[in-house]
Amino acid sequence: MKTLFIIVFISLKLFSFDFNLKAEKIAKNSYYFYGKEEYFSKENAGDIANTAFIVTKSSVVLIDTGTTVNYANAVKKEISKITNKPIKYVINTHHHPDHFLGNKAFEKSTIYATEYTMNDIKENGEKYVSNMVGLIGEAAYSTRAYPPNKLLDSKKLILDDYKLEILYFEGHTKSDIAILDKNTKTLYASDLVFNQRALSTPHANLKKWIKSLEEIKKLDFDVLIPGHGKVVFSKKVIDENIRYLKYLDEKLISAVENGLTTFEILSQEVPEDIKNYSMFKEEFERSIINLYPKYETRY
């Protein structure tokens, strides 16, 4: 047992990965880290989702914490190059592991999440960690699930006199939040919006997601930070996401009506504008496999 402990300890100490993070400024006090448009791998060490932060007059508000503690520590290091203000607040936008598994690096911070997200992380957090170890290896060895510690249930959040509007949606998961910063007209949409990257649907309700996006389109913002893909400065990406989801929904309904198999669905032609999304093949196949049984029982 002692030998095993020493081996694990050495492994944790020796692991080093250069995430090569660069905080991109998108408003006067707002930044984001662009995650690679890839699936989890040892080569990217789980750096596949965007994280963002806002610098207030006396603190930093971090939106999502990434896939591992190693990544989260790299985020902390890069933020310290921009400001010496403490990261006092963290907001977990939903329960998917690429958005919260870095929480442990911020255990001294107030970490906000909705009740559903909080409960899911408490119940399944260590399962997500184990799965991540299988996907990215030693990059995840030092990661431990750390649940949010502050319930997010109000439409307004005032953090050190800095006001944020919290918007509650569902569709990508059963509990998705977007954050609207009216001070800079910036919308932090997280995984409700993907930019030129195939949408991920393991826990999705497509019709509810479409409805949420239609509501998001009505909001007044100039800058949109998606959960995956690069920052955008228009609402065109929302229409593209709606088209993708409607296509997927209609494809599944039609497949049920025509008694197709999963293989037959995947063999059909796909419009070029949808097929050209990054990670299309992986995500579309995963969506069909995961969602089709639900559609078969529903229609």
Summary of the structure (lengths in Angstrom):
residues: 299
radius of gyration: 19.4
end to end distance: 54.6
largest distance: 60.7
contacts: 1002
relative contact order: 0.12
helix: 41%
strand: 21%
